[in-house]
């Protein structure tokens, strides 16, 4: 068996951490601000979409179990109202997840060589392609992954005993409570967390098997299912759009489930789901591109040839993981059948792979950030699957697995140099520029907001807009939002004038209809006739309530 040196996982870890730290320079993508605007129940009393055209169902009061998350978001967003803190938060969450991966591998294997093998996998795959830069995006995928990984750590902390043991009700209660809380937090952030419900339930089963006490896991299972039912009703209601066919059509283009809700064709949707499973697409999304989707990175930083070779390498590496995972999951299930036993770790691994495929099946329009959900789930499935192999497996599969893992790690240590050489200059330019990033229409710099805030505040004063709930339904953008975060139910410019799929035919008529107190946005985001009427402060334009 190939011996993995002690220092090798540390080198791969250092490469991954370096790549994530490069992410400090990545401009804020519009969704990072938009999700903050949509989860404002602790500030406005309701959550909402970018605008309020879909109907009263989208002005949704979250279930009670979601309100602590809304309060957490409201506190930190209003206490640190600058783009820099959004990026710092994203990088911190990414680093915490890496630390949790290290903890998970420690609990998955007692054999030192197996631990090193698992750590090579855990640290190598997230370093490939653009994934480390995507992992710093401060979107709902981050807390969902933290909650999922935390639940897995709880589930595998102790081995399932070979013989009956004395029940441990306190351990069972604490572990079960942890899984339930983590599941509730995950479901508070995004509808996609509901796809992971089987994994959270299997974690509770694992707690019962490992502790020998079933009361808390059973109660936790009932509570988690109840919370998921409430969350499903909340999220599906929020994303239904009965009052605006244009927005409903946009949602239907993104997701098979939303298309079924709109058309009522659930039988046809089942067939579409089966045809839509494509895990390779997410590895491609994580690869570099000469013209990145929605220009989240500056275009034309690499050639098409580089894009093809680099992305092919990313796809190959993730393909290796998926194949190895599938083989080890199949062997684990085979062992359960042979010995008539139940191994929760093998079942959780299989469930994770099924969840990744289930979410992939629902996706029609795949955005680049979806890679930060599907690929980490596949990674977690792979770690649990590979941990099933016998320690120091001398067989052919063990030798092949070990060599492939070392190969993946060797590719990963080149990641910092590849990312820095290809994108370092453009990222530095964006960071130095501050404010709106030239050539990246829906991205803003994380830095130098102190130079932009006075322009936003001057524009707001000129148009009689206050940063308080007294100003209502103000149209904002990704930079002005930070200076006007305390206004009541702000409206995001993306869905009013900017998005070709969502822009309203009569923006000012819409703002008048909801009693808006005005707008403060980048002048470039307004139609030319509105730019001429607006008051300009550098790149920022404003219009007062009586000018709409």
C-alpha positions in Angstrom: 0.0 0.0 0.0 1.3 3.5 -0.9 2.2 5.3 2.3 1.0 8.9 2.5 3.5 11.1 4.3 2.3 13.1 7.3 3.2 16.4 5.7 1.3 15.8 2.4 -2.2 16.6 3.7 -0.8 19.7 5.3 0.6 20.9 2.0 -2.7 20.3 0.3 -4.5 22.1 3.1 -2.2 25.1 2.8 -3.0 25.2 -1.0 -6.7 25.2 -0.3 -6.5 27.9 2.4 -4.3 30.1 0.1 -6.9 29.8 -2.6 -9.7 30.7 -0.3 -7.7 33.7 0.9 -7.4 34.9 -2.7 -11.2 35.0 -2.4 -10.8 38.1 -0.3 -10.3 40.0 -3.6 -13.4 38.6 -5.3 -16.0 41.3 -5.9 -19.4 40.9 -4.3 -21.8 39.3 -6.7 -25.3 40.7 -6.7 -26.9 37.7 -5.1 -24.8 38.1 -2.0 -26.6 41.4 -1.4 -29.9 40.3 -2.8 -30.3 37.4 -0.3 -29.8 39.8 2.5 -32.5 42.0 1.1 -34.9 39.0 0.9 -34.5 37.8 4.5 -35.4 40.9 6.4 -38.3 39.7 8.6 -36.5 40.9 11.7 -36.4 44.4 10.2 -39.5 44.6 8.1 -41.8 41.9 9.7 -41.8 39.9 6.5 -39.4 38.3 4.0 -39.8 39.2 0.4 -38.4 38.9 -3.1 -36.4 41.6 -4.9 -39.7 43.4 -5.7 -43.3 42.9 -4.6 -45.0 42.1 -7.9 -45.8 38.4 -7.4 -48.6 39.0 -4.9 -49.1 39.1 -1.1 -48.0 35.5 -0.7 -44.4 36.7 -1.3 -44.5 39.1 1.6 -44.1 36.1 3.9 -43.9 35.9 7.7 -41.4 33.1 8.3 -42.2 30.2 10.7 -41.2 30.9 14.3 -38.2 28.5 14.1 -36.7 30.7 11.3 -36.8 33.9 13.3 -33.5 33.4 15.2 -31.7 33.2 11.9 -33.5 36.4 10.7 -32.5 38.1 13.9 -28.9 37.0 13.5 -28.8 38.3 10.0 -30.4 41.6 10.9 -28.0 42.2 13.8 -24.8 41.6 11.8 -25.9 43.2 8.6 -27.0 46.5 10.4 -23.9 46.4 12.7 -21.5 46.0 9.8 -23.1 47.7 6.8 -20.2 47.6 4.4 -19.4 45.3 1.4 -16.0 44.4 3.1 -17.8 42.6 5.9 -19.8 40.6 3.5 -16.7 39.3 1.9 -14.9 38.7 5.3 -18.0 36.8 6.4 -17.8 34.6 3.2 -14.1 33.9 3.7 -14.6 33.1 7.4 -17.4 30.7 6.7 -15.3 28.9 4.0 -12.4 28.6 6.4 -14.8 27.2 9.2 -16.1 24.7 6.7 -12.5 23.5 5.9 -11.9 23.1 9.7 -15.1 21.1 10.0 -13.9 18.9 7.1 -10.7 18.2 9.1 -12.8 17.3 12.2 -15.0 15.0 10.1 -12.1 13.1 8.7 -10.7 12.6 12.2 -14.0 11.0 13.4 -14.4 8.9 10.3 -11.3 6.9 10.6 -9.1 5.8 13.5 -6.3 4.5 11.3 -3.8 7.3 10.6 -3.2 6.4 7.0 -6.9 6.3 6.3 -7.2 9.7 8.0 -4.5 11.1 5.7 -6.2 9.7 2.7 -9.5 11.2 3.6 -7.9 14.6 4.3 -6.2 14.6 0.9 -9.6 14.1 -0.7 -11.3 16.7 1.6 -8.7 19.4 0.9 -7.9 18.6 -2.7 -11.3 18.7 -4.4 -12.5 22.1 -3.1 -9.2 23.7 -4.4 -9.9 22.8 -8.0 -10.9 25.3 -10.6 -12.8 28.3 -9.4 -14.5 26.5 -6.6 -12.4 28.0 -3.8 -13.4 31.5 -5.1 -17.0 30.5 -5.3 -17.0 29.1 -1.8 -16.4 32.6 -0.4 -19.7 33.8 -1.8 -21.9 34.8 1.1 -25.0 33.0 0.0 -27.3 30.5 1.7 -25.2 27.6 0.5 -22.6 28.5 3.1 -24.7 28.1 6.3 -26.4 25.1 4.8 -23.1 23.3 4.2 -21.9 24.2 7.8 -25.1 22.8 9.2 -24.9 19.6 7.1 -21.3 19.0 8.0 -22.0 19.7 11.6 -24.8 17.1 11.6 -22.5 14.5 10.0 -19.8 15.1 12.6 -22.4 14.5 15.3 -23.6 11.4 13.5 -20.2 9.7 13.2 -18.5 10.8 16.4 -18.8 7.3 17.9 -18.7 3.9 16.2 -21.8 1.8 16.2 -21.3 -0.8 19.0 -20.8 -4.4 18.0 -22.8 -5.5 21.1 -25.6 -3.9 23.0 -24.4 -1.2 25.4 -25.8 0.7 28.3 -28.1 3.4 27.0 -26.8 6.9 27.1 -29.9 9.2 27.2 -28.0 12.4 28.0 -25.6 11.9 25.0 -28.6 10.9 22.9 -30.5 14.1 23.9 -27.6 16.4 23.3 -26.7 14.9 19.9 -30.3 14.7 18.7 -30.9 18.3 19.7 -27.8 19.4 17.8 -29.0 17.6 14.6 -32.5 19.1 14.9 -31.2 22.6 15.5 -28.8 22.4 12.6 -31.6 21.1 10.3 -33.8 23.9 11.3 -31.1 26.5 10.7 -30.4 25.0 7.2 -34.1 25.1 6.3 -34.3 28.7 7.4 -31.8 29.8 4.7 -33.1 28.2 1.4 -35.5 25.8 0.0 -32.7 23.6 -1.2 -32.0 22.5 2.3 -35.2 20.5 2.2 -33.5 18.2 -0.3 -31.2 17.2 2.5 -34.0 16.1 4.9 -33.2 12.4 4.4 -29.6 13.0 5.5 -30.6 14.9 8.7 -33.1 12.1 9.5 -30.4 9.4 9.0 -28.1 11.4 11.3 -30.8 11.0 14.0 -30.9 7.3 13.3 -27.2 7.1 13.7 -27.4 9.0 17.0 -29.9 6.3 18.3 -27.7 3.4 17.2 -24.5 4.9 18.7 -26.0 6.0 22.0 -28.4 3.1 22.6 -31.2 5.5 23.5 -34.0 6.1 21.1 -36.4 8.5 22.8 -34.6 11.7 21.8 -33.9 10.6 18.2 -37.5 9.7 17.7 -38.8 13.0 19.1 -36.1 14.8 17.0 -37.3 13.0 13.9 -40.9 14.1 14.5 -39.7 17.7 15.1 -37.5 17.8 12.0 -40.3 16.4 9.8 -42.7 19.0 11.2 -40.2 21.8 10.6 -39.6 20.6 7.1 -43.4 20.6 6.3 -43.6 24.2 7.6 -40.5 25.2 5.7 -41.8 23.7 2.5 -45.1 25.6 2.7 -43.2 28.8 3.4 -40.7 28.5 0.6 -43.1 27.3 -2.0 -45.5 30.1 -1.1 -42.7 32.7 -1.4 -41.6 31.5 -4.8 -45.1 31.2 -6.3 -45.9 34.2 -8.4 -49.7 34.3 -9.3 -49.8 38.1 -9.9 -46.9 38.4 -12.4 -46.6 35.9 -15.3 -43.2 37.3 -16.4 -41.6 36.5 -13.0 -43.4 33.2 -12.8 -42.0 32.3 -16.3 -38.5 33.2 -15.1 -38.8 30.9 -12.1 -40.1 28.1 -14.2 -37.1 28.4 -16.5 -34.8 27.9 -13.5 -36.4 24.9 -11.8 -38.5 21.9 -12.8 -40.5 22.1 -9.5 -41.4 25.7 -10.1 -42.4 24.9 -13.6 -44.7 22.2 -12.3 -46.3 24.6 -9.9 -47.0 27.0 -12.7 -48.2 24.5 -15.3 -49.8 21.9 -13.1 -48.1 19.2 -15.1 -46.6 17.1 -12.3 -46.5 13.9 -14.3 -44.5 15.5 -17.1 -42.2 17.0 -14.5 -41.3 13.6 -13.1 -40.1 12.6 -16.5 -38.2 15.8 -16.9 -36.5 15.2 -13.5 -35.3 11.8 -14.7 -33.8 13.3 -17.8 -32.2 16.2 -16.0 -29.6 14.5 -13.7 -26.3 15.8 -14.8 -23.6 16.0 -12.2 -20.9 16.8 -14.8 -22.6 20.2 -15.3 -21.6 21.3 -11.8 -18.0 20.4 -12.3 -18.0 22.4 -15.5 -19.6 25.3 -13.6 -16.7 25.1 -11.1 -14.2 25.3 -13.9 -12.7 28.5 -15.3 -14.2 30.3 -18.2 -13.0 32.9 -20.7 -16.4 34.5 -20.3 -17.6 33.7 -16.8 -21.3 33.5 -16.2 -22.8 36.9 -15.5 -19.2 38.2 -15.4 -18.7 37.4 -11.8 -15.0 37.5 -12.7 -13.5 39.8 -15.3 -13.8 38.3 -18.8 -11.0 37.3 -21.2 -8.5 36.5 -18.5 -7.8 33.0 -20.0 -7.9 31.6 -23.5 -10.4 29.1 -24.7 -7.7 26.5 -24.8 -6.8 27.1 -21.2 -10.5 26.9 -20.3 -10.9 23.6 -22.0 -7.8 21.9 -20.5 -8.3 23.3 -17.0 -12.1 22.5 -16.9 -11.4 19.0 -18.3 -9.0 18.4 -15.4 -11.6 19.6 -12.9 -14.3 17.4 -14.4 -11.9 14.4 -14.4 -11.0 14.8 -10.7 -14.6 15.1 -9.6 -15.5 12.2 -11.9 -12.8 10.1 -10.1 -14.4 11.0 -6.7 -18.0 10.1 -7.9 -16.9 6.7 -9.3 -14.9 5.8 -6.2 -17.8 6.9 -4.0 -20.3 4.9 -6.0 -18.1 1.7 -5.8 -17.6 2.0 -2.1 -21.2 2.8 -1.4 -22.3 -0.3 -3.3 -19.8 -2.4 -1.4 -21.0 -1.0 1.9 -24.6 -1.8 1.0 -23.5 -5.2 -0.1 -21.9 -5.8 3.3 -25.1 -4.8 5.1 -27.1 -7.3 3.1 -24.5 -10.0 3.6 -24.3 -9.6 7.4 -28.0 -8.5 7.7 -26.9 -5.3 9.5 -27.6 -1.6 9.2 -24.6 0.7 8.8 -25.8 4.4 9.1 -22.6 5.7 7.7 -23.0 3.8 4.4 -26.7 4.8 4.2 -25.8 8.5 4.9 -23.2 8.4 2.1 -25.8 6.9 -0.3 -28.3 9.5 0.8 -25.9 12.3 0.2 -25.3 11.1 -3.4 -29.0 10.8 -3.9 -29.6 14.3 -2.6 -27.0 15.8 -5.0 -28.7 14.0 -7.9 -32.1 15.0 -6.7 -31.2 18.7 -6.7 -29.4 18.4 -10.0 -32.6 16.8 -11.4 -34.7 19.9 -10.5 -32.3 22.4 -12.1 -33.0 23.8 -15.6 -31.0 27.0 -15.5 -27.9 26.2 -13.6 -26.2 29.2 -12.1 -22.5 29.1 -11.2 -23.2 29.2 -7.5 -25.0 25.9 -7.7 -21.6 24.3 -7.8 -21.0 25.3 -4.2 -24.0 23.2 -3.2 -23.8 20.1 -5.3 -20.0 19.5 -5.3 -19.5 19.8 -1.5 -22.4 17.3 -1.0 -20.6 14.9 -3.4 -17.4 15.5 -1.4 -19.1 14.7 1.9 -20.6 11.6 0.3 -17.2 10.6 -0.9 -15.5 11.0 2.5 -18.1 8.8 4.2 -17.9 6.2 1.4 -14.1 6.0 1.3 -14.1 5.6 5.1 -16.0 2.3 4.7 -13.0 0.5 3.2 -11.0 -1.8 5.5 -8.0 -0.1 7.2 -4.8 -0.4 5.0 -6.8 -2.3 2.4 -4.2 -4.4 0.5 -6.6 -5.3 -2.4 -6.7 -3.9 -5.9 -9.5 -1.4 -5.1 -7.5 -0.1 -2.1 -4.3 0.3 -4.2 -6.2 2.1 -7.0 -8.0 4.4 -4.6 -4.9 5.4 -2.8 -3.0 6.2 -6.0 -5.9 8.2 -7.4 -6.2 10.2 -4.2 -2.5 11.1 -4.3 -3.0 12.1 -7.9 -5.9 14.4 -7.0 -3.9 16.0 -4.3 -0.9 16.6 -6.6 -3.3 18.4 -9.0 -4.7 20.5 -6.1 -1.3 21.9 -5.0 -1.0 23.6 -8.4 -4.3 25.5 -7.8 -2.9 28.6 -6.0 -0.4 29.3 -8.8 -3.0 28.7 -11.5 -5.6 31.0 -9.9 -3.1 33.7 -9.1 -1.5 33.7 -12.5 -4.8 33.7 -14.4 -7.0 36.0 -12.2 -4.7 37.7 -9.7 -4.2 40.9 -11.8 -7.9 41.4 -12.5 -8.9 40.7 -8.9 -6.4 43.3 -7.7 -7.8 45.8 -10.1 -11.3 45.3 -8.9 -10.2 45.6 -5.3 -8.3 48.8 -5.9 -11.0 50.4 -7.9 -13.7 50.3 -5.2 -17.4 50.9 -5.8 -18.9 49.6 -9.0 -16.5 47.2 -10.9 -15.9 48.2 -14.5 -17.0 45.6 -17.0 -18.8 43.5 -14.3 -22.3 44.9 -14.3 -23.7 43.0 -11.3 -20.6 43.0 -9.1 -19.3 45.6 -6.7 -15.9 45.8 -5.0 -15.6 44.8 -1.4 -13.2 47.6 -0.7 -13.1 51.4 -0.5 -16.7 51.8 0.4 -15.8 54.9 2.4 -15.2 56.6 -0.9 -18.7 55.7 -2.2 -20.8 56.0 0.9 -20.7 59.9 1.0 -22.0 60.0 -2.6 -24.9 57.6 -1.7 -25.7 59.6 1.4 -25.5 62.9 -0.5 -27.9 61.6 -3.1 -30.3 60.3 -0.4 -30.3 63.7 1.3 -31.0 65.5 -1.9 -34.0 63.3 -2.6 -35.2 63.4 1.0 -34.6 59.7 1.7 -33.5 58.7 5.2 -31.7 55.6 6.4 -34.6 54.7 8.7 -38.0 52.9 8.5 -39.6 56.2 7.8 -38.3 55.9 4.2 -40.4 53.1 2.5 -39.9 51.0 -0.6 -36.8 52.8 -1.8 -35.3 51.4 -4.9 -31.6 50.5 -4.2 -28.7 48.6 -5.7 -25.9 46.5 -4.3 -23.9 49.5 -3.1 -26.6 52.0 -2.0 -28.2 49.2 0.0 -25.5 49.3 2.7 -26.1 53.0 3.3 -29.9 52.6 3.2 -30.2 49.3 4.9 -32.6 50.5 7.6 -35.2 51.7 5.2 -38.5 49.8 5.1 -38.9 47.0 2.5 -36.3 48.3 -0.1 -36.8 47.3 -3.7 -33.8 45.9 -5.7 -33.0 47.6 -9.0 -32.2 44.2 -10.7 -35.9 43.2 -10.8 -37.1 46.8 -11.6 -35.0 48.0 -14.5 -31.8 45.8 -14.8 -32.6 42.2 -15.5 -33.8 41.4 -19.1 -36.0 38.6 -17.7 -37.5 40.5 -14.8 -37.4 44.3 -15.6 -40.8 46.0 -15.3 -42.3 47.8 -18.3 -43.1 50.9 -16.2 -40.6 51.2 -13.3 -41.8 54.5 -12.0 -45.4 53.4 -12.2 -44.5 50.4 -10.1 -42.7 52.5 -7.5 -45.6 55.0 -7.3 -48.1 52.1 -6.9 -46.3 50.8 -3.8 -45.8 54.3 -2.3 -42.0 54.4 -2.8 -40.1 57.4 -1.3 -37.7 57.4 -4.3 -34.6 55.7 -5.6 -30.8 55.8 -5.1 -29.0 53.6 -7.6 -26.1 53.6 -10.1 -27.1 56.0 -12.9 -26.1 53.3 -15.5 -28.9 51.0 -14.1 -31.6 53.5 -15.2 -33.1 53.9 -18.6 -31.7 56.9 -20.5 -34.8 59.1 -20.0 -34.7 58.5 -16.2 -30.9 59.2 -16.1 -31.6 62.7 -17.6 -34.3 63.4 -15.0 -32.4 62.1 -12.0 -30.0 64.0 -9.7 -26.5 62.8 -10.2 -23.7 62.5 -7.6 -20.8 60.9 -9.4 -22.0 57.4 -10.6 -25.0 57.6 -8.2 -28.4 58.9 -9.2 -31.5 59.6 -7.1 -35.1 60.6 -7.6 -37.4 61.8 -4.8 -40.9 60.6 -4.2 -42.6 63.5 -6.0 -40.3 63.0 -9.0 -41.3 59.4 -9.7 
